[in-house]
């Protein structure tokens, strides 16, 4: 498995698409990354259910496709630092 995943998100300040490189070796992490476009600090919150021992796939919406190995169920939230 690729330990680094590239994820496109929208900057909460300028709405430009920026690509984040997520370190998948940690199940949950949050950090601040400056937007490449407007240079303002974006709070990035990463959640990797596959690596979470408390994660129960049966609790998820069963309409989600299973077995696609390019889908890590990687969840990334971004928000303004001053929110
Ligand atoms: Zn920006």
PDB file of the backbone (N, CA, C, O) and the ligand in Angstrom, with CONECT records:
HET     ZN  A 101       1
ATOM      1  N   UNK A   1       0.842  -1.201   0.000  1.00  0.00           N
ATOM      2  CA  UNK A   1       0.000   0.000   0.000  1.00  0.00           C
ATOM      3  C   UNK A   1       0.874   1.247   0.000  1.00  0.00           C
ATOM      4  O   UNK A   1       1.899   1.323   0.678  1.00  0.00           O
ATOM      5  N   UNK A   2       0.442   2.191  -0.762  1.00  0.00           N
ATOM      6  CA  UNK A   2       1.182   3.441  -0.820  1.00  0.00           C
ATOM      7  C   UNK A   2       1.061   4.187   0.518  1.00  0.00           C
ATOM      8  O   UNK A   2      -0.049   4.509   0.943  1.00  0.00           O
ATOM      9  N   UNK A   3       2.166   4.459   1.171  1.00  0.00           N
ATOM     10  CA  UNK A   3       2.065   5.147   2.461  1.00  0.00           C
ATOM     11  C   UNK A   3       1.698   6.613   2.339  1.00  0.00           C
ATOM     12  O   UNK A   3       1.303   7.246   3.318  1.00  0.00           O
ATOM     13  N   UNK A   4       1.826   7.141   1.154  1.00  0.00           N
ATOM     14  CA  UNK A   4       1.460   8.541   0.944  1.00  0.00           C
ATOM     15  C   UNK A   4       0.358   8.618  -0.104  1.00  0.00           C
ATOM     16  O   UNK A   4       0.464   8.029  -1.180  1.00  0.00           O
ATOM     17  N   UNK A   5      -0.692   9.345   0.221  1.00  0.00           N
ATOM     18  CA  UNK A   5      -1.808   9.506  -0.702  1.00  0.00           C
ATOM     19  C   UNK A   5      -1.952  10.973  -1.064  1.00  0.00           C
ATOM     20  O   UNK A   5      -1.895  11.850  -0.202  1.00  0.00           O
ATOM     21  N   UNK A   6      -2.138  11.222  -2.337  1.00  0.00           N
ATOM     22  CA  UNK A   6      -2.409  12.590  -2.764  1.00  0.00           C
ATOM     23  C   UNK A   6      -3.915  12.819  -2.766  1.00  0.00           C
ATOM     24  O   UNK A   6      -4.672  12.054  -3.362  1.00  0.00           O
ATOM     25  N   UNK A   7      -4.328  13.866  -2.101  1.00  0.00           N
ATOM     26  CA  UNK A   7      -5.744  14.179  -1.987  1.00  0.00           C
ATOM     27  C   UNK A   7      -5.963  15.623  -2.432  1.00  0.00           C
ATOM     28  O   UNK A   7      -5.266  16.537  -1.992  1.00  0.00           O
ATOM     29  N   UNK A   8      -6.929  15.803  -3.299  1.00  0.00           N
ATOM     30  CA  UNK A   8      -7.293  17.162  -3.713  1.00  0.00           C
ATOM     31  C   UNK A   8      -8.379  17.697  -2.796  1.00  0.00           C
ATOM     32  O   UNK A   8      -9.396  17.041  -2.568  1.00  0.00           O
ATOM     33  N   UNK A   9      -8.158  18.877  -2.279  1.00  0.00           N
ATOM     34  CA  UNK A   9      -9.172  19.519  -1.440  1.00  0.00           C
ATOM     35  C   UNK A   9      -9.332  20.960  -1.907  1.00  0.00           C
ATOM     36  O   UNK A   9      -8.501  21.495  -2.641  1.00  0.00           O
ATOM     37  N   UNK A  10     -10.415  21.566  -1.463  1.00  0.00           N
ATOM     38  CA  UNK A  10     -10.634  22.974  -1.769  1.00  0.00           C
ATOM     39  C   UNK A  10     -10.148  23.814  -0.603  1.00  0.00           C
ATOM     40  O   UNK A  10     -10.486  23.563   0.554  1.00  0.00           O
ATOM     41  N   UNK A  11      -9.366  24.792  -0.927  1.00  0.00           N
ATOM     42  CA  UNK A  11      -8.939  25.728   0.118  1.00  0.00           C
ATOM     43  C   UNK A  11     -10.163  26.437   0.689  1.00  0.00           C
ATOM     44  O   UNK A  11     -10.965  26.984  -0.068  1.00  0.00           O
ATOM     45  N   UNK A  12     -10.321  26.436   2.023  1.00  0.00           N
ATOM     46  CA  UNK A  12     -11.484  27.099   2.619  1.00  0.00           C
ATOM     47  C   UNK A  12     -11.425  28.623   2.525  1.00  0.00           C
ATOM     48  O   UNK A  12     -12.412  29.300   2.811  1.00  0.00           O
ATOM     49  N   UNK A  13     -10.298  29.152   2.134  1.00  0.00           N
ATOM     50  CA  UNK A  13     -10.177  30.608   2.003  1.00  0.00           C
ATOM     51  C   UNK A  13     -10.412  31.061   0.567  1.00  0.00           C
ATOM     52  O   UNK A  13     -11.243  31.932   0.309  1.00  0.00           O
ATOM     53  N   UNK A  14      -9.677  30.464  -0.362  1.00  0.00           N
ATOM     54  CA  UNK A  14      -9.711  30.969  -1.736  1.00  0.00           C
ATOM     55  C   UNK A  14     -10.409  30.012  -2.698  1.00  0.00           C
ATOM     56  O   UNK A  14     -10.562  30.326  -3.878  1.00  0.00           O
ATOM     57  N   UNK A  15     -10.838  28.836  -2.204  1.00  0.00           N
ATOM     58  CA  UNK A  15     -11.564  27.860  -3.020  1.00  0.00           C
ATOM     59  C   UNK A  15     -10.779  27.315  -4.204  1.00  0.00           C
ATOM     60  O   UNK A  15     -11.361  26.775  -5.145  1.00  0.00           O
ATOM     61  N   UNK A  16      -9.494  27.451  -4.160  1.00  0.00           N
ATOM     62  CA  UNK A  16      -8.665  26.819  -5.181  1.00  0.00           C
ATOM     63  C   UNK A  16      -8.434  25.361  -4.784  1.00  0.00           C
ATOM     64  O   UNK A  16      -8.369  25.033  -3.599  1.00  0.00           O
ATOM     65  N   UNK A  17      -8.311  24.500  -5.782  1.00  0.00           N
ATOM     66  CA  UNK A  17      -7.996  23.104  -5.504  1.00  0.00           C
ATOM     67  C   UNK A  17      -6.515  22.990  -5.181  1.00  0.00           C
ATOM     68  O   UNK A  17      -5.657  23.422  -5.951  1.00  0.00           O
ATOM     69  N   UNK A  18      -6.241  22.411  -4.048  1.00  0.00           N
ATOM     70  CA  UNK A  18      -4.848  22.166  -3.677  1.00  0.00           C
ATOM     71  C   UNK A  18      -4.679  20.673  -3.404  1.00  0.00           C
ATOM     72  O   UNK A  18      -5.614  19.999  -2.972  1.00  0.00           O
ATOM     73  N   UNK A  19      -3.505  20.182  -3.656  1.00  0.00           N
ATOM     74  CA  UNK A  19      -3.217  18.764  -3.467  1.00  0.00           C
ATOM     75  C   UNK A  19      -2.410  18.581  -2.197  1.00  0.00           C
ATOM     76  O   UNK A  19      -1.330  19.146  -2.031  1.00  0.00           O
ATOM     77  N   UNK A  20      -2.966  17.773  -1.303  1.00  0.00           N
ATOM     78  CA  UNK A  20      -2.278  17.465  -0.052  1.00  0.00           C
ATOM     79  C   UNK A  20      -1.668  16.078  -0.156  1.00  0.00           C
ATOM     80  O   UNK A  20      -2.233  15.183  -0.784  1.00  0.00           O
ATOM     81  N   UNK A  21      -0.525  15.913   0.457  1.00  0.00           N
ATOM     82  CA  UNK A  21       0.106  14.606   0.528  1.00  0.00           C
ATOM     83  C   UNK A  21      -0.127  14.073   1.941  1.00  0.00           C
ATOM     84  O   UNK A  21       0.393  14.615   2.916  1.00  0.00           O
ATOM     85  N   UNK A  22      -0.915  13.007   2.033  1.00  0.00           N
ATOM     86  CA  UNK A  22      -1.330  12.488   3.330  1.00  0.00           C
ATOM     87  C   UNK A  22      -0.473  11.282   3.698  1.00  0.00           C
ATOM     88  O   UNK A  22      -0.313  10.346   2.914  1.00  0.00           O
ATOM     89  N   UNK A  23       0.066  11.328   4.896  1.00  0.00           N
ATOM     90  CA  UNK A  23       0.835  10.195   5.406  1.00  0.00           C
ATOM     91  C   UNK A  23      -0.130   9.177   6.004  1.00  0.00           C
ATOM     92  O   UNK A  23      -0.710   9.406   7.066  1.00  0.00           O
ATOM     93  N   UNK A  24      -0.296   8.051   5.314  1.00  0.00           N
ATOM     94  CA  UNK A  24      -1.297   7.052   5.724  1.00  0.00           C
ATOM     95  C   UNK A  24      -0.809   6.143   6.849  1.00  0.00           C
ATOM     96  O   UNK A  24      -1.529   5.232   7.257  1.00  0.00           O
ATOM     97  N   UNK A  25       0.370   6.368   7.343  1.00  0.00           N
ATOM     98  CA  UNK A  25       0.874   5.503   8.402  1.00  0.00           C
ATOM     99  C   UNK A  25       0.275   5.863   9.754  1.00  0.00           C
ATOM    100  O   UNK A  25       0.462   5.137  10.730  1.00  0.00           O
ATOM    101  N   UNK A  26      -0.438   6.966   9.816  1.00  0.00           N
ATOM    102  CA  UNK A  26      -1.108   7.332  11.053  1.00  0.00           C
ATOM    103  C   UNK A  26      -2.606   7.348  10.799  1.00  0.00           C
ATOM    104  O   UNK A  26      -3.072   7.879   9.791  1.00  0.00           O
ATOM    105  N   UNK A  27      -3.355   6.760  11.727  1.00  0.00           N
ATOM    106  CA  UNK A  27      -4.783   6.618  11.493  1.00  0.00           C
ATOM    107  C   UNK A  27      -5.504   7.948  11.603  1.00  0.00           C
ATOM    108  O   UNK A  27      -6.461   8.201  10.872  1.00  0.00           O
ATOM    109  N   UNK A  28      -5.063   8.777  12.489  1.00  0.00           N
ATOM    110  CA  UNK A  28      -5.703  10.077  12.634  1.00  0.00           C
ATOM    111  C   UNK A  28      -4.647  11.121  12.854  1.00  0.00           C
ATOM    112  O   UNK A  28      -3.704  10.917  13.618  1.00  0.00           O
ATOM    113  N   UNK A  29      -4.801  12.210  12.203  1.00  0.00           N
ATOM    114  CA  UNK A  29      -3.837  13.275  12.374  1.00  0.00           C
ATOM    115  C   UNK A  29      -4.493  14.585  11.987  1.00  0.00           C
ATOM    116  O   UNK A  29      -5.425  14.629  11.184  1.00  0.00           O
ATOM    117  N   UNK A  30      -3.993  15.620  12.565  1.00  0.00           N
ATOM    118  CA  UNK A  30      -4.405  16.948  12.125  1.00  0.00           C
ATOM    119  C   UNK A  30      -3.179  17.835  12.155  1.00  0.00           C
ATOM    120  O   UNK A  30      -2.307  17.706  13.015  1.00  0.00           O
ATOM    121  N   UNK A  31      -3.140  18.715  11.217  1.00  0.00           N
ATOM    122  CA  UNK A  31      -1.997  19.601  11.128  1.00  0.00           C
ATOM    123  C   UNK A  31      -2.410  20.829  10.351  1.00  0.00           C
ATOM    124  O   UNK A  31      -3.495  20.887   9.771  1.00  0.00           O
ATOM    125  N   UNK A  32      -1.550  21.784  10.349  1.00  0.00           N
ATOM    126  CA  UNK A  32      -1.824  23.012   9.612  1.00  0.00           C
ATOM    127  C   UNK A  32      -0.890  23.088   8.420  1.00  0.00           C
ATOM    128  O   UNK A  32       0.320  22.895   8.539  1.00  0.00           O
ATOM    129  N   UNK A  33      -1.474  23.371   7.279  1.00  0.00           N
ATOM    130  CA  UNK A  33      -0.684  23.480   6.058  1.00  0.00           C
ATOM    131  C   UNK A  33      -1.059  24.772   5.356  1.00  0.00           C
ATOM    132  O   UNK A  33      -2.240  25.081   5.198  1.00  0.00           O
ATOM    133  N   UNK A  34      -0.064  25.515   4.940  1.00  0.00           N
ATOM    134  CA  UNK A  34      -0.355  26.764   4.240  1.00  0.00           C
ATOM    135  C   UNK A  34      -0.851  26.468   2.833  1.00  0.00           C
ATOM    136  O   UNK A  34      -0.286  25.630   2.130  1.00  0.00           O
ATOM    137  N   UNK A  35      -1.895  27.151   2.432  1.00  0.00           N
ATOM    138  CA  UNK A  35      -2.406  27.015   1.073  1.00  0.00           C
ATOM    139  C   UNK A  35      -1.321  27.407   0.079  1.00  0.00           C
ATOM    140  O   UNK A  35      -0.621  28.405   0.251  1.00  0.00           O
ATOM    141  N   UNK A  36      -1.199  26.586  -0.975  1.00  0.00           N
ATOM    142  CA  UNK A  36      -0.158  26.878  -1.967  1.00  0.00           C
ATOM    143  C   UNK A  36      -0.513  28.110  -2.792  1.00  0.00           C
ATOM    144  O   UNK A  36       0.354  28.727  -3.411  1.00  0.00           O
ATOM    145  N   UNK A  37      -1.791  28.458  -2.792  1.00  0.00           N
ATOM    146  CA  UNK A  37      -2.245  29.564  -3.635  1.00  0.00           C
ATOM    147  C   UNK A  37      -2.255  30.872  -2.852  1.00  0.00           C
ATOM    148  O   UNK A  37      -1.639  31.856  -3.262  1.00  0.00           O
ATOM    149  N   UNK A  38      -2.968  30.874  -1.705  1.00  0.00           N
ATOM    150  CA  UNK A  38      -3.137  32.130  -0.981  1.00  0.00           C
ATOM    151  C   UNK A  38      -2.283  32.187   0.283  1.00  0.00           C
ATOM    152  O   UNK A  38      -2.236  33.219   0.953  1.00  0.00           O
ATOM    153  N   UNK A  39      -1.603  31.076   0.615  1.00  0.00           N
ATOM    154  CA  UNK A  39      -0.634  31.038   1.710  1.00  0.00           C
ATOM    155  C   UNK A  39      -1.244  31.202   3.097  1.00  0.00           C
ATOM    156  O   UNK A  39      -0.533  31.453   4.070  1.00  0.00           O
ATOM    157  N   UNK A  40      -2.570  31.060   3.181  1.00  0.00           N
ATOM    158  CA  UNK A  40      -3.177  31.135   4.503  1.00  0.00           C
ATOM    159  C   UNK A  40      -3.214  29.752   5.140  1.00  0.00           C
ATOM    160  O   UNK A  40      -3.233  28.747   4.430  1.00  0.00           O
ATOM    161  N   UNK A  41      -3.224  29.688   6.463  1.00  0.00           N
ATOM    162  CA  UNK A  41      -3.098  28.395   7.146  1.00  0.00           C
ATOM    163  C   UNK A  41      -4.394  27.594   7.128  1.00  0.00           C
ATOM    164  O   UNK A  41      -5.425  28.055   7.619  1.00  0.00           O
ATOM    165  N   UNK A  42      -4.337  26.413   6.572  1.00  0.00           N
ATOM    166  CA  UNK A  42      -5.486  25.515   6.500  1.00  0.00           C
ATOM    167  C   UNK A  42      -5.295  24.421   7.541  1.00  0.00           C
ATOM    168  O   UNK A  42      -4.244  23.784   7.597  1.00  0.00           O
ATOM    169  N   UNK A  43      -6.313  24.207   8.362  1.00  0.00           N
ATOM    170  CA  UNK A  43      -6.281  23.092   9.302  1.00  0.00           C
ATOM    171  C   UNK A  43      -6.760  21.854   8.577  1.00  0.00           C
ATOM    172  O   UNK A  43      -7.889  21.806   8.089  1.00  0.00           O
ATOM    173  N   UNK A  44      -5.900  20.854   8.507  1.00  0.00           N
ATOM    174  CA  UNK A  44      -6.202  19.614   7.794  1.00  0.00           C
ATOM    175  C   UNK A  44      -6.419  18.513   8.832  1.00  0.00           C
ATOM    176  O   UNK A  44      -5.555  18.256   9.670  1.00  0.00           O
ATOM    177  N   UNK A  45      -7.582  17.870   8.763  1.00  0.00           N
ATOM    178  CA  UNK A  45      -7.905  16.788   9.695  1.00  0.00           C
ATOM    179  C   UNK A  45      -8.074  15.517   8.870  1.00  0.00           C
ATOM    180  O   UNK A  45      -8.943  15.439   8.002  1.00  0.00           O
ATOM    181  N   UNK A  46      -7.244  14.531   9.149  1.00  0.00           N
ATOM    182  CA  UNK A  46      -7.220  13.298   8.366  1.00  0.00           C
ATOM    183  C   UNK A  46      -7.751  12.154   9.220  1.00  0.00           C
ATOM    184  O   UNK A  46      -7.373  11.996  10.380  1.00  0.00           O
ATOM    185  N   UNK A  47      -8.630  11.366   8.626  1.00  0.00           N
ATOM    186  CA  UNK A  47      -9.136  10.189   9.317  1.00  0.00           C
ATOM    187  C   UNK A  47      -9.061   9.007   8.364  1.00  0.00           C
ATOM    188  O   UNK A  47      -9.599   9.056   7.258  1.00  0.00           O
ATOM    189  N   UNK A  48      -8.399   7.958   8.795  1.00  0.00           N
ATOM    190  CA  UNK A  48      -8.221   6.765   7.979  1.00  0.00           C
ATOM    191  C   UNK A  48      -8.935   5.599   8.641  1.00  0.00           C
ATOM    192  O   UNK A  48      -8.343   4.924   9.483  1.00  0.00           O
ATOM    193  N   UNK A  49     -10.185   5.342   8.289  1.00  0.00           N
ATOM    194  CA  UNK A  49     -10.960   4.295   8.978  1.00  0.00           C
ATOM    195  C   UNK A  49     -10.305   2.921   8.910  1.00  0.00           C
ATOM    196  O   UNK A  49     -10.441   2.127   9.840  1.00  0.00           O
ATOM    197  N   UNK A  50      -9.592   2.629   7.818  1.00  0.00           N
ATOM    198  CA  UNK A  50      -9.003   1.299   7.680  1.00  0.00           C
ATOM    199  C   UNK A  50      -7.972   1.012   8.765  1.00  0.00           C
ATOM    200  O   UNK A  50      -7.714  -0.144   9.099  1.00  0.00           O
ATOM    201  N   UNK A  51      -7.398   2.055   9.301  1.00  0.00           N
ATOM    202  CA  UNK A  51      -6.353   1.872  10.294  1.00  0.00           C
ATOM    203  C   UNK A  51      -6.862   2.109  11.705  1.00  0.00           C
ATOM    204  O   UNK A  51      -6.099   2.072  12.671  1.00  0.00           O
ATOM    205  N   UNK A  52      -8.143   2.349  11.810  1.00  0.00           N
ATOM    206  CA  UNK A  52      -8.713   2.664  13.108  1.00  0.00           C
ATOM    207  C   UNK A  52      -9.256   1.381  13.726  1.00  0.00           C
ATOM    208  O   UNK A  52     -10.193   0.800  13.179  1.00  0.00           O
ATOM    209  N   UNK A  53      -8.705   0.919  14.847  1.00  0.00           N
ATOM    210  CA  UNK A  53      -9.184  -0.336  15.445  1.00  0.00           C
ATOM    211  C   UNK A  53     -10.636  -0.245  15.896  1.00  0.00           C
ATOM    212  O   UNK A  53     -11.295  -1.268  16.084  1.00  0.00           O
ATOM    213  N   UNK A  54     -11.132   0.960  16.070  1.00  0.00           N
ATOM    214  CA  UNK A  54     -12.524   1.114  16.486  1.00  0.00           C
ATOM    215  C   UNK A  54     -13.471   1.187  15.295  1.00  0.00           C
ATOM    216  O   UNK A  54     -14.690   1.239  15.458  1.00  0.00           O
ATOM    217  N   UNK A  55     -12.904   1.192  14.113  1.00  0.00           N
ATOM    218  CA  UNK A  55     -13.731   1.327  12.919  1.00  0.00           C
ATOM    219  C   UNK A  55     -14.512   0.048  12.657  1.00  0.00           C
ATOM    220  O   UNK A  55     -13.944  -1.042  12.588  1.00  0.00           O
ATOM    221  N   UNK A  56     -15.822   0.200  12.514  1.00  0.00           N
ATOM    222  CA  UNK A  56     -16.674  -0.945  12.210  1.00  0.00           C
ATOM    223  C   UNK A  56     -17.302  -0.735  10.839  1.00  0.00           C
ATOM    224  O   UNK A  56     -18.201   0.093  10.696  1.00  0.00           O
ATOM    225  N   UNK A  57     -16.844  -1.473   9.826  1.00  0.00           N
ATOM    226  CA  UNK A  57     -17.365  -1.247   8.475  1.00  0.00           C
ATOM    227  C   UNK A  57     -18.852  -1.528   8.367  1.00  0.00           C
ATOM    228  O   UNK A  57     -19.514  -0.991   7.478  1.00  0.00           O
ATOM    229  N   UNK A  58     -19.390  -2.351   9.243  1.00  0.00           N
ATOM    230  CA  UNK A  58     -20.812  -2.657   9.181  1.00  0.00           C
ATOM    231  C   UNK A  58     -21.652  -1.468   9.631  1.00  0.00           C
ATOM    232  O   UNK A  58     -22.844  -1.389   9.334  1.00  0.00           O
ATOM    233  N   UNK A  59     -21.026  -0.555  10.340  1.00  0.00           N
ATOM    234  CA  UNK A  59     -21.760   0.619  10.795  1.00  0.00           C
ATOM    235  C   UNK A  59     -21.881   1.673   9.695  1.00  0.00           C
ATOM    236  O   UNK A  59     -22.648   2.630   9.809  1.00  0.00           O
ATOM    237  N   UNK A  60     -21.101   1.472   8.623  1.00  0.00           N
ATOM    238  CA  UNK A  60     -21.136   2.431   7.535  1.00  0.00           C
ATOM    239  C   UNK A  60     -22.336   2.156   6.632  1.00  0.00           C
ATOM    240  O   UNK A  60     -22.948   1.089   6.679  1.00  0.00           O
ATOM    241  N   UNK A  61     -22.645   3.135   5.827  1.00  0.00           N
ATOM    242  CA  UNK A  61     -23.683   2.972   4.815  1.00  0.00           C
ATOM    243  C   UNK A  61     -23.313   1.817   3.886  1.00  0.00           C
ATOM    244  O   UNK A  61     -22.263   1.845   3.243  1.00  0.00           O
ATOM    245  N   UNK A  62     -24.157   0.823   3.819  1.00  0.00           N
ATOM    246  CA  UNK A  62     -23.818  -0.387   3.065  1.00  0.00           C
ATOM    247  C   UNK A  62     -23.858  -0.157   1.562  1.00  0.00           C
ATOM    248  O   UNK A  62     -23.486  -1.047   0.796  1.00  0.00           O
ATOM    249  N   UNK A  63     -24.299   1.014   1.124  1.00  0.00           N
ATOM    250  CA  UNK A  63     -24.286   1.296  -0.309  1.00  0.00           C
ATOM    251  C   UNK A  63     -22.873   1.609  -0.797  1.00  0.00           C
ATOM    252  O   UNK A  63     -22.614   1.617  -2.001  1.00  0.00           O
ATOM    253  N   UNK A  64     -21.953   1.868   0.150  1.00  0.00           N
ATOM    254  CA  UNK A  64     -20.578   2.145  -0.248  1.00  0.00           C
ATOM    255  C   UNK A  64     -19.961   0.885  -0.847  1.00  0.00           C
ATOM    256  O   UNK A  64     -20.143  -0.218  -0.331  1.00  0.00           O
ATOM    257  N   UNK A  65     -19.245   1.064  -1.919  1.00  0.00           N
ATOM    258  CA  UNK A  65     -18.641  -0.092  -2.579  1.00  0.00           C
ATOM    259  C   UNK A  65     -17.503  -0.653  -1.740  1.00  0.00           C
ATOM    260  O   UNK A  65     -16.699   0.081  -1.165  1.00  0.00           O
ATOM    261  N   UNK A  66     -17.466  -1.955  -1.692  1.00  0.00           N
ATOM    262  CA  UNK A  66     -16.405  -2.622  -0.950  1.00  0.00           C
ATOM    263  C   UNK A  66     -15.427  -3.250  -1.940  1.00  0.00           C
ATOM    264  O   UNK A  66     -15.792  -3.568  -3.072  1.00  0.00           O
ATOM    265  N   UNK A  67     -14.211  -3.421  -1.510  1.00  0.00           N
ATOM    266  CA  UNK A  67     -13.268  -4.212  -2.278  1.00  0.00           C
ATOM    267  C   UNK A  67     -12.516  -3.467  -3.355  1.00  0.00           C
ATOM    268  O   UNK A  67     -11.734  -4.081  -4.081  1.00  0.00           O
ATOM    269  N   UNK A  68     -12.718  -2.191  -3.488  1.00  0.00           N
ATOM    270  CA  UNK A  68     -11.925  -1.425  -4.440  1.00  0.00           C
ATOM    271  C   UNK A  68     -10.658  -0.969  -3.729  1.00  0.00           C
ATOM    272  O   UNK A  68     -10.706  -0.198  -2.772  1.00  0.00           O
ATOM    273  N   UNK A  69      -9.532  -1.460  -4.216  1.00  0.00           N
ATOM    274  CA  UNK A  69      -8.316  -1.234  -3.441  1.00  0.00           C
ATOM    275  C   UNK A  69      -7.752   0.177  -3.629  1.00  0.00           C
ATOM    276  O   UNK A  69      -6.795   0.562  -2.957  1.00  0.00           O
ATOM    277  N   UNK A  70      -8.344   0.936  -4.536  1.00  0.00           N
ATOM    278  CA  UNK A  70      -7.881   2.327  -4.620  1.00  0.00           C
ATOM    279  C   UNK A  70      -8.703   3.240  -3.718  1.00  0.00           C
ATOM    280  O   UNK A  70      -8.456   4.444  -3.652  1.00  0.00           O
ATOM    281  N   UNK A  71      -9.676   2.665  -3.028  1.00  0.00           N
ATOM    282  CA  UNK A  71     -10.483   3.451  -2.104  1.00  0.00           C
ATOM    283  C   UNK A  71     -10.070   3.113  -0.677  1.00  0.00           C
ATOM    284  O   UNK A  71     -10.419   2.059  -0.145  1.00  0.00           O
ATOM    285  N   UNK A  72      -9.333   4.014  -0.079  1.00  0.00           N
ATOM    286  CA  UNK A  72      -8.870   3.792   1.282  1.00  0.00           C
ATOM    287  C   UNK A  72      -9.877   4.286   2.302  1.00  0.00           C
ATOM    288  O   UNK A  72      -9.638   4.206   3.507  1.00  0.00           O
ATOM    289  N   UNK A  73     -11.002   4.797   1.824  1.00  0.00           N
ATOM    290  CA  UNK A  73     -11.948   5.438   2.721  1.00  0.00           C
ATOM    291  C   UNK A  73     -11.253   6.536   3.526  1.00  0.00           C
ATOM    292  O   UNK A  73     -11.525   6.765   4.704  1.00  0.00           O
ATOM    293  N   UNK A  74     -10.367   7.177   2.837  1.00  0.00           N
ATOM    294  CA  UNK A  74      -9.613   8.264   3.458  1.00  0.00           C
ATOM    295  C   UNK A  74     -10.483   9.502   3.533  1.00  0.00           C
ATOM    296  O   UNK A  74     -11.019   9.969   2.528  1.00  0.00           O
ATOM    297  N   UNK A  75     -10.613  10.020   4.727  1.00  0.00           N
ATOM    298  CA  UNK A  75     -11.448  11.181   4.920  1.00  0.00           C
ATOM    299  C   UNK A  75     -10.582  12.364   5.326  1.00  0.00           C
ATOM    300  O   UNK A  75      -9.835  12.295   6.302  1.00  0.00           O
ATOM    301  N   UNK A  76     -10.689  13.434   4.578  1.00  0.00           N
ATOM    302  CA  UNK A  76      -9.895  14.621   4.877  1.00  0.00           C
ATOM    303  C   UNK A  76     -10.832  15.807   5.002  1.00  0.00           C
ATOM    304  O   UNK A  76     -11.620  16.097   4.101  1.00  0.00           O
ATOM    305  N   UNK A  77     -10.736  16.472   6.109  1.00  0.00           N
ATOM    306  CA  UNK A  77     -11.504  17.702   6.313  1.00  0.00           C
ATOM    307  C   UNK A  77     -10.531  18.864   6.342  1.00  0.00           C
ATOM    308  O   UNK A  77      -9.428  18.761   6.878  1.00  0.00           O
ATOM    309  N   UNK A  78     -10.952  19.951   5.767  1.00  0.00           N
ATOM    310  CA  UNK A  78     -10.147  21.174   5.869  1.00  0.00           C
ATOM    311  C   UNK A  78     -11.032  22.291   6.409  1.00  0.00           C
ATOM    312  O   UNK A  78     -12.221  22.378   6.100  1.00  0.00           O
ATOM    313  N   UNK A  79     -10.432  23.116   7.202  1.00  0.00           N
ATOM    314  CA  UNK A  79     -11.185  24.272   7.687  1.00  0.00           C
ATOM    315  C   UNK A  79     -10.225  25.416   7.984  1.00  0.00           C
ATOM    316  O   UNK A  79      -9.009  25.247   8.072  1.00  0.00           O
ATOM    317  N   UNK A  80     -10.824  26.568   8.132  1.00  0.00           N
ATOM    318  CA  UNK A  80     -10.005  27.721   8.454  1.00  0.00           C
ATOM    319  C   UNK A  80      -9.464  27.626   9.874  1.00  0.00           C
ATOM    320  O   UNK A  80     -10.119  27.101  10.774  1.00  0.00           O
ATOM    321  N   UNK A  81      -8.285  28.134  10.048  1.00  0.00           N
ATOM    322  CA  UNK A  81      -7.692  28.096  11.368  1.00  0.00           C
ATOM    323  C   UNK A  81      -8.496  28.915  12.368  1.00  0.00           C
ATOM    324  O   UNK A  81      -8.496  28.610  13.560  1.00  0.00           O
ATOM    325  N   UNK A  82      -9.179  29.948  11.895  1.00  0.00           N
ATOM    326  CA  UNK A  82      -9.913  30.826  12.811  1.00  0.00           C
ATOM    327  C   UNK A  82     -11.378  30.438  12.977  1.00  0.00           C
ATOM    328  O   UNK A  82     -12.146  31.190  13.577  1.00  0.00           O
ATOM    329  N   UNK A  83     -11.778  29.287  12.460  1.00  0.00           N
ATOM    330  CA  UNK A  83     -13.159  28.829  12.628  1.00  0.00           C
ATOM    331  C   UNK A  83     -13.437  28.484  14.072  1.00  0.00           C
ATOM    332  O   UNK A  83     -14.550  28.079  14.407  1.00  0.00           O
TER     333      UNK A  83
HETATM  334 ZN    ZN A 101      -6.050  29.313  -0.550  1.00  0.00          ZN
END
